[in-house]
Amino acid sequence: MISDPTKLDDVEMLSLLALGLISHMGRVDAGEKDPFPYPDALLRGFNQLILTCALRDVPRVQRPASIPEFIATWGIMPLSEWCVKLDVPAGLLTPDERLLDPECESRPTQLCKQLSRLEAVAAMR
């Protein structure tokens, strides 16, 4: 994982968000209403997302203000509709891909699971 937050890799950021969302939503499924503290991967991914938005001139009002807001809005929104254009390899995402499925109680999508495995593999290096 890159430690310099100004040298962001959008796939790494999405992988952190995915890994953190899977952990967080697992705690929600286990009965925790608003699990806190948030998983480290979710915190790191969220912070990278906010920094990415700032560096790419996304107005502050369009950025998620908190992790709960990110989960409730950006998590279920197709990645193609995010206010920040993601720099990812061609073919990684389709236009309607999202991290959480709004029709299944915000459960992690297949993409979210795939991205979380990328982060887990990177952490083992």
Backbone torsions as a table, in degrees:
resi	resn	phi	psi	omega
1	MET	NA	136.4	178.4
2	ILE	-72.1	131.0	-178.2
3	SER	-92.3	-18.7	178.9
4	ASP	-83.5	109.7	-175.4
5	PRO	-66.7	-11.4	176.9
6	THR	-86.3	-7.5	177.2
7	LYS	-111.2	69.5	-173.6
8	LEU	-83.8	143.7	173.2
9	ASP	-115.4	119.0	-174.5
10	ASP	-64.6	-31.2	177.4
11	VAL	-67.6	-41.8	176.5
12	GLU	-62.4	-41.4	178.8
13	MET	-61.8	-47.4	178.6
14	LEU	-62.7	-36.7	178.8
15	SER	-65.1	-42.3	176.4
16	LEU	-62.5	-46.4	179.0
17	LEU	-59.4	-43.1	-178.9
18	ALA	-64.0	-47.4	-179.9
19	LEU	-61.1	-43.8	179.0
20	GLY	-66.3	-40.0	178.5
21	LEU	-64.6	-40.5	179.3
22	ILE	-62.5	-44.2	178.3
23	SER	-64.2	-47.2	-178.6
24	HIS	-62.7	-48.0	-178.1
25	MET	-67.7	-28.4	174.2
26	GLY	-63.7	-38.6	177.0
27	ARG	-69.2	-36.6	176.3
28	VAL	-63.7	-45.9	178.7
29	ASP	-60.5	-29.3	179.8
30	ALA	-79.7	-2.3	174.5
31	GLY	112.5	-3.9	177.8
32	GLU	-76.8	129.4	-176.5
33	LYS	-68.9	-54.5	176.8
34	ASP	-138.1	83.2	-174.8
35	PRO	-58.1	128.3	178.2
36	PHE	-141.8	139.5	4.9
37	PRO	-74.1	160.0	179.2
38	TYR	-73.5	152.2	176.5
39	PRO	-57.9	143.9	-178.7
40	ASP	-54.6	-42.7	-178.9
41	ALA	-61.7	-38.4	179.2
42	LEU	-67.1	-42.7	177.2
43	LEU	-61.2	-47.6	-178.9
44	ARG	-64.8	-44.2	179.0
45	GLY	-63.9	-42.4	179.0
46	PHE	-62.8	-45.4	179.1
47	ASN	-61.7	-39.5	177.0
48	GLN	-65.5	-39.1	178.3
49	LEU	-61.7	-45.4	179.9
50	ILE	-62.9	-42.5	178.4
51	LEU	-65.9	-40.9	177.2
52	THR	-59.4	-45.8	178.0
53	CYS	-58.8	-44.9	-179.1
54	ALA	-63.7	-44.6	-178.5
55	LEU	-68.2	-23.6	-179.5
56	ARG	-103.4	19.3	172.8
57	ASP	60.9	33.4	172.3
58	VAL	-77.5	124.3	-179.4
59	PRO	-56.0	142.1	-177.1
60	ARG	-53.1	-37.2	-178.1
61	VAL	-65.5	-22.7	-179.6
62	GLN	-90.7	-11.3	-179.7
63	ARG	-83.4	150.0	174.5
64	PRO	-66.8	134.9	-175.6
65	ALA	-84.6	-17.9	-176.4
66	SER	-156.2	167.8	176.9
67	ILE	-65.2	-44.3	177.0
68	PRO	-58.5	-38.6	177.3
69	GLU	-66.4	-41.6	177.6
70	PHE	-58.0	-47.1	-178.3
71	ILE	-62.7	-45.0	-175.1
72	ALA	-73.0	-26.1	-176.2
73	THR	-115.7	-66.7	-175.4
74	TRP	-66.7	-34.1	-178.9
75	GLY	-60.4	-35.9	-178.3
76	ILE	-98.5	-7.3	-179.1
77	MET	-81.3	139.7	174.3
78	PRO	-55.6	138.2	-177.9
79	LEU	-58.5	-28.7	178.8
80	SER	-68.4	-16.6	179.6
81	GLU	-98.4	-2.0	176.6
82	TRP	-60.9	148.9	-178.1
83	CYS	-70.6	-13.5	179.4
84	VAL	-110.3	131.4	178.3
85	LYS	-77.2	124.6	-178.2
86	LEU	-88.9	137.0	178.0
87	ASP	-97.8	92.7	-178.5
88	VAL	-127.9	155.5	180.0
89	PRO	-59.0	145.0	177.9
90	ALA	-56.9	137.2	177.6
91	GLY	88.3	-9.1	179.6
92	LEU	-70.6	-38.6	-176.5
93	LEU	-124.4	144.8	168.8
94	THR	-99.7	161.3	-174.4
95	PRO	-56.9	-28.8	-176.5
96	ASP	-99.5	9.3	179.9
97	GLU	-65.0	141.7	177.2
98	ARG	-143.6	166.4	-179.2
99	LEU	-86.2	-34.6	-179.9
100	LEU	-123.2	144.6	-178.2
101	ASP	-91.2	110.8	-177.3
102	PRO	-67.8	-18.7	-178.6
103	GLU	-91.5	-5.9	-179.5
104	CYS	-125.3	52.7	177.9
105	GLU	52.8	38.1	178.2
106	SER	57.1	38.4	175.6
107	ARG	-75.3	149.2	177.6
108	PRO	-59.0	138.2	179.0
109	THR	-79.8	172.3	176.1
110	GLN	-61.0	-39.5	177.1
111	LEU	-60.0	-44.4	179.9
112	CYS	-58.4	-43.9	179.2
113	LYS	-64.4	-41.7	178.9
114	GLN	-64.7	-44.3	179.5
115	LEU	-64.4	-36.5	-179.5
116	SER	-66.3	-33.2	177.1
117	ARG	-67.5	-33.3	176.0
118	LEU	-60.8	-43.3	-179.3
119	GLU	-68.4	-40.4	179.5
120	ALA	-62.5	-40.1	178.5
121	VAL	-66.1	-42.5	179.6
122	ALA	-63.3	-35.7	-179.3
123	ALA	-68.2	-26.9	-178.6
124	MET	-78.2	-14.4	-178.3
125	ARG	-73.6	NA	NA
